[in-house]
Amino acid sequence: MRIQFILVICAMIGFSGCALDRDVKQVERRLSQLEIENQSLQNKIQRLKTDIESRSASENSLRDMYAGQGAEFQSYKEDISRLNGRLDETEYRLNQGIGELTASMKNNESTIDHFSQTVSENQNRIQRIENFVGFEPGGESSKKDQTKAPAEEKLSEDELYKVSKQAYDRSDFETARQGFTKFLELYPKSNMADNARFWIGEIYFTEGWYQKAILEYQVVIENYPKGNKIQSAYLKQGIAFHKLGETANALLVLKELIKKYPDSNEAGIARKQVAQIE
């Protein structure tokens, strides 16, 4: 009986040992599975963190972009506002200018009529001087006009100078040259003789005949040293020499002008010319 009991106890212990070993193995398998699942969860958590960080960075970038666009949009609004202000100001000034121009045109209607009358009178005077000096606009001399001008066609000193200068001002250089030449023939002692001679030089200068212009300026310099065209004659003569490539003569004349008339406007221009030439 005792032996049987002992055997039963041993059988129970053996069975318990087998059961315990199975449980241990089962627990180990469960732990291993849990570890695998835990590692999988850790990986998922890491991926989620990375995804969240990436989305956060994207959101920050979008916020920065939106903020920059907002600032740029505000800048555009300010520019548009300034442009609108300028447009309003321009429109106001344009309307004001149109109003002033309209008023000026109305006020000038009578002036235009008067000017037309003056032009007509000047044309008559020019025709008289052309006939007087034997010159026709077509470029040919008229034998009939060269024979003898009627007494009533003879122009006074002031009138002959005036119509000649008017011809010069409207760039009718041939008529002006003929008029000034006739003026010097008729009135060589006139107070305006130096001016007439100077304008002849200016005509030659404008037409590119620099040698002839230099000679005319020299007559002004030598014959009218106290006239009001002496400084201008020095200046234009120096420039004419420079146009011809005669640098030494140009510098000589311009420096002479600076020396004799240092405070004149012409001397100021001469200094700039000398600086450019040298």
Rosetta silent file (secondary structure, phi, psi, omega in degrees, C-alpha in Angstrom):
SEQUENCE: MRIQFILVICAMIGFSGCALDRDVKQVERRLSQLEIENQSLQNKIQRLKTDIESRSASENSLRDMYAGQGAEFQSYKEDISRLNGRLDETEYRLNQGIGELTASMKNNESTIDHFSQTVSENQNRIQRIENFVGFEPGGESSKKDQTKAPAEEKLSEDELYKVSKQAYDRSDFETARQGFTKFLELYPKSNMADNARFWIGEIYFTEGWYQKAILEYQVVIENYPKGNKIQSAYLKQGIAFHKLGETANALLVLKELIKKYPDSNEAGIARKQVAQIE
SCORE:     score description
SCORE:     0.000 S_00000001
   1 L     0.000  -45.297  179.141    0.000    0.000    0.000 S_00000001
   2 H   -62.471  -40.047 -177.850    2.774    2.328    0.928 S_00000001
   3 H   -65.263  -41.800  178.599    4.599    1.468   -2.244 S_00000001
   4 H   -60.606  -41.852  179.937    1.540    2.225   -4.345 S_00000001
   5 H   -61.960  -41.548 -178.942    1.149    5.571   -2.638 S_00000001
   6 H   -64.202  -40.996 -179.437    4.729    6.363   -3.295 S_00000001
   7 H   -65.112  -39.945  179.016    4.307    5.413   -6.940 S_00000001
   8 H   -62.474  -42.424 -179.986    1.206    7.580   -7.224 S_00000001
   9 H   -63.089  -42.816 -179.185    3.098   10.482   -5.687 S_00000001
  10 H   -65.280  -39.319  179.355    5.977    9.978   -8.064 S_00000001
  11 H   -63.389  -40.810 -179.883    3.593    9.760  -10.993 S_00000001
  12 H   -64.857  -41.316 -179.865    1.920   12.982   -9.925 S_00000001
  13 H   -65.112  -42.991  179.256    5.262   14.709   -9.494 S_00000001
  14 H   -61.873  -43.537  179.874    6.403   13.496  -12.919 S_00000001
  15 H   -64.280  -40.284  178.265    3.186   14.634  -14.493 S_00000001
  16 H   -63.298  -39.845  179.425    3.442   17.962  -12.719 S_00000001
  17 H   -62.789  -41.995  178.583    7.017   18.340  -13.954 S_00000001
  18 H   -64.100  -40.822  179.222    5.922   17.677  -17.509 S_00000001
  19 H   -64.801  -42.089 -179.692    3.066   20.131  -17.163 S_00000001
  20 H   -64.510  -39.451  179.571    5.367   22.756  -15.654 S_00000001
  21 H   -64.793  -39.009  177.289    7.872   22.346  -18.473 S_00000001
  22 H   -64.876  -40.228  179.468    5.133   22.787  -21.037 S_00000001
  23 H   -63.395  -41.759 -179.361    3.937   25.922  -19.264 S_00000001
  24 H   -62.279  -45.175 -179.798    7.441   27.335  -19.162 S_00000001
  25 H   -63.934  -38.437  179.791    7.914   26.716  -22.858 S_00000001
  26 H   -65.052  -41.237  178.080    4.508   28.183  -23.564 S_00000001
  27 H   -62.867  -42.283 -179.943    5.374   31.268  -21.513 S_00000001
  28 H   -61.920  -44.001  177.947    8.670   31.584  -23.324 S_00000001
  29 H   -61.499  -38.330  179.633    6.916   31.356  -26.684 S_00000001
  30 H   -65.925  -42.187  178.847    4.427   33.966  -25.509 S_00000001
  31 H   -62.886  -42.190  179.046    7.189   36.265  -24.308 S_00000001
  32 H   -61.221  -41.409  179.233    9.014   35.850  -27.597 S_00000001
  33 H   -66.353  -39.483  178.811    5.823   36.685  -29.481 S_00000001
  34 H   -64.768  -38.086  179.067    5.225   39.689  -27.241 S_00000001
  35 H   -64.405  -41.223  178.700    8.755   40.890  -27.854 S_00000001
  36 H   -62.704  -46.002  179.148    8.217   40.604  -31.593 S_00000001
  37 H   -63.092  -38.852  179.071    4.930   42.466  -31.329 S_00000001
  38 H   -64.076  -41.643  178.961    6.538   45.078  -29.086 S_00000001
  39 H   -64.371  -37.864  177.672    9.351   45.600  -31.574 S_00000001
  40 H   -63.573  -41.806  177.678    6.781   45.932  -34.341 S_00000001
  41 H   -64.233  -39.671  178.715    4.905   48.479  -32.260 S_00000001
  42 H   -61.809  -40.897  178.300    8.152   50.356  -31.574 S_00000001
  43 H   -63.617  -43.759  177.848    8.850   50.469  -35.287 S_00000001
  44 H   -61.384  -42.551  179.154    5.356   51.737  -35.994 S_00000001
  45 H   -61.438  -41.109 -179.662    5.729   54.374  -33.268 S_00000001
  46 H   -64.931  -41.492  178.013    9.059   55.487  -34.765 S_00000001
  47 H   -63.592  -39.967  177.902    7.509   55.721  -38.226 S_00000001
  48 H   -63.195  -42.161  178.384    4.623   57.719  -36.797 S_00000001
  49 H   -60.834  -45.135  179.491    7.067   60.084  -35.057 S_00000001
  50 H   -61.595  -43.244  179.691    9.017   60.533  -38.297 S_00000001
  51 H   -63.078  -42.331  179.163    5.785   61.134  -40.208 S_00000001
  52 H   -63.479  -44.093  179.445    4.604   63.639  -37.591 S_00000001
  53 H   -63.060  -40.786  178.911    7.940   65.467  -37.666 S_00000001
  54 H   -63.574  -43.566  178.514    7.852   65.573  -41.488 S_00000001
  55 H   -65.244  -37.131  178.394    4.310   66.905  -41.461 S_00000001
  56 H   -63.573  -41.285  178.149    5.268   69.460  -38.820 S_00000001
  57 H   -64.651  -40.768  178.885    8.181   70.615  -40.974 S_00000001
  58 H   -63.529  -42.636  178.718    5.882   70.855  -43.999 S_00000001
  59 H   -62.939  -40.847  177.660    3.340   72.814  -42.005 S_00000001
  60 H   -63.120  -40.510  178.683    6.062   75.181  -40.793 S_00000001
  61 H   -64.814  -40.846  177.570    7.266   75.615  -44.368 S_00000001
  62 H   -64.057  -41.141  178.687    3.718   76.302  -45.520 S_00000001
  63 H   -62.577  -41.657  178.242    3.239   78.805  -42.706 S_00000001
  64 H   -64.354  -41.509 -179.697    6.478   80.543  -43.692 S_00000001
  65 H   -64.410  -44.634  178.989    5.427   80.536  -47.333 S_00000001
  66 H   -63.531  -37.816  178.388    1.982   81.910  -46.494 S_00000001
  67 H   -64.508  -43.032  177.967    3.558   84.513  -44.252 S_00000001
  68 H   -64.232  -41.852  178.042    5.927   85.555  -47.065 S_00000001
  69 H   -64.409  -36.471  177.573    3.091   85.653  -49.556 S_00000001
  70 H   -64.116  -42.733  178.551    1.062   87.719  -47.130 S_00000001
  71 H   -64.999  -41.167  179.500    3.894   90.234  -46.751 S_00000001
  72 H   -65.365  -40.232  178.151    4.382   90.318  -50.534 S_00000001
  73 H   -62.879  -40.239  177.800    0.653   90.777  -51.064 S_00000001
  74 H   -64.574  -37.630  177.537    0.660   93.640  -48.579 S_00000001
  75 H   -64.279  -40.676  177.261    3.587   95.178  -50.443 S_00000001
  76 H   -61.554  -42.064  179.819    1.623   94.888  -53.699 S_00000001
  77 H   -61.540  -41.867  179.294   -1.351   96.566  -52.089 S_00000001
  78 H   -65.513  -40.961  178.247    0.846   99.438  -50.902 S_00000001
  79 H   -62.715  -43.460  179.397    2.402   99.788  -54.383 S_00000001
  80 H   -62.372  -39.289  178.927   -1.024   99.808  -55.990 S_00000001
  81 H   -63.583  -42.904  178.193   -2.168  102.421  -53.498 S_00000001
  82 H   -64.572  -41.756  179.069    0.824  104.622  -54.303 S_00000001
  83 H   -63.201  -39.817  177.276    0.250  104.173  -58.047 S_00000001
  84 H   -61.994  -39.848  177.865   -3.390  105.121  -57.658 S_00000001
  85 H   -62.926  -42.457  179.591   -2.308  108.244  -55.802 S_00000001
  86 H   -66.503  -39.508  178.311    0.127  109.139  -58.569 S_00000001
  87 H   -62.417  -41.194  178.098   -2.500  108.486  -61.224 S_00000001
  88 H   -62.817  -42.141  179.826   -4.931  110.754  -59.421 S_00000001
  89 H   -65.980  -42.427  178.629   -2.275  113.441  -59.166 S_00000001
  90 H   -63.305  -42.023  179.325   -1.327  113.031  -62.825 S_00000001
  91 H   -62.787  -40.238  179.259   -4.953  113.186  -63.886 S_00000001
  92 H   -63.756  -46.075 -179.713   -5.436  116.331  -61.834 S_00000001
  93 H   -65.005  -38.565  179.276   -2.379  117.983  -63.337 S_00000001
  94 H   -63.887  -45.222  177.945   -3.398  116.870  -66.827 S_00000001
  95 H   -62.508  -40.257  178.574   -6.864  118.310  -66.409 S_00000001
  96 H   -64.463  -41.965  178.822   -5.387  121.486  -64.991 S_00000001
  97 H   -64.784  -39.048  178.221   -2.936  121.690  -67.914 S_00000001
  98 H   -63.841  -41.248  178.326   -5.729  121.125  -70.419 S_00000001
  99 H   -62.911  -43.245  179.290   -7.740  123.879  -68.777 S_00000001
 100 H   -65.788  -39.622  179.825   -4.804  126.252  -68.856 S_00000001
 101 H   -64.940  -40.463  178.560   -4.042  125.322  -72.469 S_00000001
 102 H   -62.395  -45.204  179.070   -7.647  125.923  -73.465 S_00000001
 103 H   -63.786  -39.251 -179.838   -7.638  129.299  -71.756 S_00000001
 104 H   -65.458  -39.000  179.499   -4.282  130.115  -73.343 S_00000001
 105 H   -64.604  -38.327  178.031   -5.553  129.169  -76.793 S_00000001
 106 H   -66.103  -41.490 -179.073   -8.530  131.430  -76.343 S_00000001
 107 H   -69.349  -25.000 -175.897   -6.312  134.267  -75.160 S_00000001
 108 H   -89.336   -4.014 -179.810   -3.938  133.710  -78.064 S_00000001
 109 H   -58.481  -45.949  179.314   -6.546  133.953  -80.793 S_00000001
 110 H   -68.676  -34.218  178.891   -6.116  137.683  -80.999 S_00000001
 111 H   -65.278  -38.734  178.879   -2.337  137.263  -80.700 S_00000001
 112 H   -63.316  -41.880  178.216   -2.335  134.843  -83.657 S_00000001
 113 H   -61.692  -42.968  179.236   -4.236  137.356  -85.744 S_00000001
 114 H   -65.640  -39.833  179.792   -1.760  140.038  -84.795 S_00000001
 115 H   -63.745  -41.053  178.142    1.158  137.700  -85.514 S_00000001
 116 H   -60.206  -40.577  178.349   -0.262  136.876  -88.953 S_00000001
 117 H   -65.026  -40.956  179.959   -0.454  140.561  -89.713 S_00000001
 118 H   -64.689  -41.262  178.708    3.133  141.049  -88.514 S_00000001
 119 H   -60.852  -42.512  178.973    4.351  138.151  -90.660 S_00000001
 120 H   -61.420  -42.803  178.621    2.678  139.671  -93.667 S_00000001
 121 H   -64.217  -41.212 -179.927    4.348  143.000  -92.965 S_00000001
 122 H   -65.513  -37.856  177.455    7.730  141.319  -92.505 S_00000001
 123 H   -61.752  -39.449  176.747    7.338  139.437  -95.769 S_00000001
 124 H   -63.214  -41.004  179.448    6.742  142.727  -97.495 S_00000001
 125 H   -65.784  -41.044  179.208    9.849  144.158  -95.835 S_00000001
 126 H   -63.168  -40.863  178.160   11.923  141.121  -96.834 S_00000001
 127 H   -60.908  -37.517  179.032   10.708  141.487 -100.397 S_00000001
 128 H   -66.433  -41.090 -179.612   11.794  145.104 -100.312 S_00000001
 129 H   -70.480  -35.812  177.392   15.288  144.218  -99.076 S_00000001
 130 H   -62.893  -41.939  176.860   15.591  141.445 -101.666 S_00000001
 131 H   -66.631  -36.332 -175.793   14.689  143.905 -104.370 S_00000001
 132 H   -66.999  -39.496 -177.814   16.986  146.503 -102.829 S_00000001
 133 H   -93.241    1.072  178.662   20.070  144.277 -102.836 S_00000001
 134 L    75.417   33.980 -178.318   19.237  142.686 -106.205 S_00000001
 135 L  -122.981  134.980  177.480   18.531  139.240 -104.764 S_00000001
 136 L  -114.302  147.967 -178.386   15.614  136.959 -105.556 S_00000001
 137 L   -55.784  -29.148 -178.893   14.518  133.934 -103.460 S_00000001
 138 L   -70.563   -8.299  177.175   15.036  131.624 -106.432 S_00000001
 139 L    97.773   -0.314  179.622   18.803  132.283 -106.232 S_00000001
 140 L  -113.831  143.597  178.505   19.107  134.392 -109.425 S_00000001
 141 L   -81.580  144.391  179.536   19.655  138.125 -109.578 S_00000001
 142 L   -99.671  121.254 -179.833   17.149  140.210 -111.444 S_00000001
 143 H   -62.974  -33.499  179.861   18.649  142.688 -113.895 S_00000001
 144 H   -64.356  -41.604 -179.242   15.566  144.794 -113.612 S_00000001
 145 H   -74.314  -25.351 -177.010   15.955  145.087 -109.818 S_00000001
 146 H   -78.697  -17.862 -175.697   19.717  145.719 -110.113 S_00000001
 147 H   -64.983  -59.551 -178.614   19.320  148.744 -112.342 S_00000001
 148 L  -166.121  124.015  177.721   17.859  151.138 -109.888 S_00000001
 149 L   -82.239  140.238  177.814   15.644  150.751 -106.864 S_00000001
 150 L   -58.568  152.132 -177.051   12.886  153.300 -106.508 S_00000001
 151 H   -60.450  -36.770 -176.865   13.595  155.992 -103.948 S_00000001
 152 H   -73.321  -13.127  179.849   10.696  154.922 -101.783 S_00000001
 153 H   -85.668  -10.452 -178.986   12.176  151.366 -101.628 S_00000001
 154 L   -69.672  124.465 -176.230   15.374  152.485  -99.881 S_00000001
 155 L   -87.073  149.494  176.048   15.327  151.149  -96.316 S_00000001
 156 L   -74.111  169.980 -179.982   16.487  153.116  -93.324 S_00000001
 157 H   -56.959  -50.971 -178.038   19.431  151.987  -91.215 S_00000001
 158 H   -65.573  -40.748 -176.992   17.238  150.477  -88.489 S_00000001
 159 H   -68.807  -41.387  179.484   14.798  148.888  -90.907 S_00000001
 160 H   -64.014  -42.046  178.355   17.495  147.296  -93.067 S_00000001
 161 H   -65.585  -41.307 -176.840   19.211  145.812  -89.999 S_00000001
 162 H   -62.849  -48.891 -177.714   15.887  144.625  -88.581 S_00000001
 163 H   -68.611  -30.977  177.110   14.708  142.780  -91.686 S_00000001
 164 H   -67.860  -41.922  178.826   18.153  141.239  -92.155 S_00000001
 165 H   -67.557  -36.889  177.105   18.154  139.959  -88.574 S_00000001
 166 H   -63.910  -38.690  176.428   14.623  138.619  -89.004 S_00000001
 167 H   -63.416  -40.096  177.870   15.768  136.698  -92.074 S_00000001
 168 H   -63.857  -43.754 -177.452   18.655  135.275  -90.017 S_00000001
 169 H   -63.610  -29.131  178.903   16.323  134.251  -87.169 S_00000001
 170 L   -96.984   14.495  174.633   14.120  132.264  -89.531 S_00000001
 171 L    68.856   20.920  172.812   17.234  130.605  -91.064 S_00000001
 172 L   -88.147   73.560 -167.568   16.899  132.415  -94.399 S_00000001
 173 H   -67.308  -35.098 -178.296   20.667  132.815  -94.391 S_00000001
 174 H   -65.763  -44.815  177.309   21.156  133.945  -97.990 S_00000001
 175 H   -63.238  -40.913  179.681   18.703  136.821  -97.617 S_00000001
 176 H   -64.109  -43.641 -179.494   20.232  137.712  -94.258 S_00000001
 177 H   -63.298  -42.937  178.083   23.789  137.688  -95.640 S_00000001
 178 H   -62.918  -41.040 -178.924   22.791  139.908  -98.560 S_00000001
 179 H   -65.992  -46.297 -179.452   20.979  142.262  -96.199 S_00000001
 180 H   -66.325  -36.309  177.822   23.841  142.580  -93.699 S_00000001
 181 H   -64.034  -44.513  177.468   26.356  143.056  -96.522 S_00000001
 182 H   -64.127  -36.464  178.046   24.241  145.849  -97.996 S_00000001
 183 H   -59.841  -44.883 -179.213   23.864  147.318  -94.527 S_00000001
 184 H   -68.339  -30.293  177.122   27.654  147.537  -94.129 S_00000001
 185 H   -70.373  -40.549 -176.231   27.965  149.133  -97.566 S_00000001
 186 H   -84.177  -34.404 -173.530   25.365  151.805  -96.819 S_00000001
 187 L  -131.426   63.163 -176.964   26.007  152.368  -93.121 S_00000001
 188 L   -66.069  -22.738 -178.489   29.653  151.447  -92.346 S_00000001
 189 L   -95.885    7.128 -177.492   29.774  153.843  -89.381 S_00000001
 190 L   -64.981  148.940  175.631   26.599  152.508  -87.779 S_00000001
 191 L   -65.099  -17.281 -179.484   26.629  151.447  -84.146 S_00000001
 192 L   -99.565    8.416 -178.051   25.258  148.114  -85.376 S_00000001
 193 H   -62.752  -40.575  179.838   28.031  147.553  -87.918 S_00000001
 194 H   -64.983  -36.548  177.441   29.907  145.156  -85.613 S_00000001
 195 H   -65.415  -44.285  179.639   26.716  143.170  -85.076 S_00000001
 196 H   -59.426  -44.451  179.606   26.056  142.967  -88.818 S_00000001
 197 H   -63.697  -41.477 -179.476   29.614  141.748  -89.432 S_00000001
 198 H   -63.132  -41.582 -178.833   29.308  139.205  -86.598 S_00000001
 199 H   -67.655  -31.496  173.861   26.036  137.797  -87.975 S_00000001
 200 H   -62.278  -43.000  175.906   27.654  137.340  -91.373 S_00000001
 201 H   -60.813  -39.793  179.109   30.332  135.289  -89.601 S_00000001
 202 H   -64.950  -36.543  177.917   27.636  133.289  -87.828 S_00000001
 203 H   -63.071  -46.137  178.219   25.956  132.492  -91.131 S_00000001
 204 H   -62.435  -40.128 -179.536   29.209  131.146  -92.552 S_00000001
 205 H   -62.845  -45.924 -179.125   29.825  129.182  -89.332 S_00000001
 206 H   -62.804  -35.381 -179.334   26.338  127.623  -89.420 S_00000001
 207 L   -82.638   -2.946  177.838   26.809  126.640  -93.057 S_00000001
 208 L    87.106    9.260  176.521   30.182  125.033  -92.268 S_00000001
 209 L   -90.485   73.239 -170.906   32.317  127.628  -94.058 S_00000001
 210 H   -67.481  -33.981  178.665   34.657  127.944  -91.092 S_00000001
 211 H   -61.670  -46.357  179.205   37.481  129.707  -92.976 S_00000001
 212 H   -65.669  -38.342  178.693   35.121  132.506  -94.065 S_00000001
 213 H   -61.563  -42.520  179.577   33.626  132.656  -90.597 S_00000001
 214 H   -59.234  -41.580  179.879   37.113  133.076  -89.067 S_00000001
 215 H   -64.623  -41.678  179.651   37.806  136.027  -91.376 S_00000001
 216 H   -66.241  -41.445  177.553   34.521  137.731  -90.471 S_00000001
 217 H   -63.395  -35.392  179.927   35.168  137.232  -86.741 S_00000001
 218 H   -66.214  -36.671  176.334   38.642  138.693  -87.204 S_00000001
 219 H   -61.711  -41.661  178.267   37.153  141.852  -88.732 S_00000001
 220 H   -62.546  -43.729 -178.161   34.966  142.224  -85.631 S_00000001
 221 H   -64.085  -43.033 -175.278   37.994  141.704  -83.353 S_00000001
 222 H   -80.773  -40.695 -173.086   40.213  144.189  -85.195 S_00000001
 223 H   -92.035  -19.653 -177.087   37.709  146.906  -86.199 S_00000001
 224 L  -132.758   60.887 -175.931   35.318  146.869  -83.248 S_00000001
 225 L   -65.815  -19.273  179.554   37.404  146.147  -80.122 S_00000001
 226 L  -106.660    8.981 -179.846   34.907  148.005  -77.933 S_00000001
 227 L   -76.995  170.447 -176.979   31.772  146.555  -79.520 S_00000001
 228 L   -84.001    0.476  179.756   29.366  144.214  -77.787 S_00000001
 229 L  -109.924    6.984 -174.853   30.294  141.272  -80.027 S_00000001
 230 H   -63.896  -45.470  179.939   34.035  141.194  -79.347 S_00000001
 231 H   -64.364  -43.061  179.381   33.903  138.382  -76.768 S_00000001
 232 H   -64.423  -36.036  179.270   31.567  136.286  -78.914 S_00000001
 233 H   -64.386  -43.054  176.191   33.816  136.837  -81.945 S_00000001
 234 H   -58.863  -48.854 -176.217   36.844  135.518  -80.000 S_00000001
 235 H   -61.517  -50.471 -176.439   34.902  132.490  -78.780 S_00000001
 236 H   -68.969  -30.752  176.879   33.395  131.515  -82.137 S_00000001
 237 H   -66.230  -42.642  177.825   36.704  132.082  -83.930 S_00000001
 238 H   -62.195  -41.664  179.064   38.430  129.704  -81.513 S_00000001
 239 H   -66.168  -37.840  178.786   35.706  127.097  -81.993 S_00000001
 240 H   -63.570  -42.065  175.792   35.931  127.512  -85.790 S_00000001
 241 H   -58.703  -42.904 -179.901   39.687  126.872  -85.663 S_00000001
 242 H   -63.498  -38.252  177.973   38.992  123.744  -83.611 S_00000001
 243 H   -61.071  -33.909  179.967   36.408  122.596  -86.184 S_00000001
 244 L   -82.123   -4.256 -179.183   39.121  122.854  -88.839 S_00000001
 245 L    84.795    9.737  179.303   41.515  120.795  -86.714 S_00000001
 246 L   -91.220   78.339 -173.169   43.824  123.757  -86.067 S_00000001
 247 H   -62.428  -43.347 -177.395   44.240  123.043  -82.365 S_00000001
 248 H   -60.705  -47.491  178.971   47.117  125.443  -81.742 S_00000001
 249 H   -64.536  -38.068  178.895   45.252  128.431  -83.204 S_00000001
 250 H   -61.039  -47.218  179.820   42.071  127.432  -81.361 S_00000001
 251 H   -64.512  -38.288 -179.535   43.885  127.362  -78.005 S_00000001
 252 H   -61.391  -46.700 -177.924   45.637  130.658  -78.789 S_00000001
 253 H   -69.211  -44.451 -177.885   42.372  132.486  -79.504 S_00000001
 254 H   -64.872  -39.884  178.165   40.442  130.953  -76.607 S_00000001
 255 H   -69.212  -32.945  175.568   43.202  131.729  -74.106 S_00000001
 256 H   -64.281  -40.082  176.194   43.384  135.285  -75.417 S_00000001
 257 H   -61.229  -46.206 -179.745   39.653  135.616  -74.729 S_00000001
 258 H   -62.534  -38.398 -178.811   40.106  134.276  -71.185 S_00000001
 259 H   -68.981  -44.025 -175.922   43.006  136.647  -70.603 S_00000001
 260 H   -80.496  -34.383 -175.718   41.274  139.805  -71.865 S_00000001
 261 L  -131.636   64.713 -172.052   37.749  139.121  -70.600 S_00000001
 262 L   -63.510  -26.459 -175.608   38.131  136.676  -67.680 S_00000001
 263 L   -96.328    2.269 -177.800   34.747  137.479  -66.103 S_00000001
 264 L   -79.554  157.543  176.096   32.641  137.203  -69.247 S_00000001
 265 H   -62.764  -36.338  179.056   30.244  134.339  -69.956 S_00000001
 266 H   -63.197  -35.703  178.676   32.185  133.630  -73.123 S_00000001
 267 H   -65.097  -36.961  176.643   35.370  133.183  -71.082 S_00000001
 268 H   -61.948  -42.210  177.268   33.601  130.543  -68.981 S_00000001
 269 H   -66.242  -39.067 -179.485   32.667  128.641  -72.130 S_00000001
 270 H   -62.031  -38.754  178.959   36.204  129.098  -73.463 S_00000001
 271 H   -60.468  -41.485  178.359   37.675  127.493  -70.338 S_00000001
 272 H   -66.224  -38.775  178.387   35.569  124.392  -70.915 S_00000001
 273 H   -64.419  -42.246  179.885   36.620  124.290  -74.564 S_00000001
 274 H   -62.414  -43.109  179.639   40.293  124.592  -73.628 S_00000001
 275 H   -61.225  -39.365  179.654   39.916  121.760  -71.089 S_00000001
 276 H   -70.596  -38.676 -178.433   38.354  119.535  -73.751 S_00000001
 277 H   -70.015  -44.807 -177.143   40.965  120.360  -76.381 S_00000001
 278 L   -73.214    0.000    0.000   43.960  119.921  -74.077 S_00000001
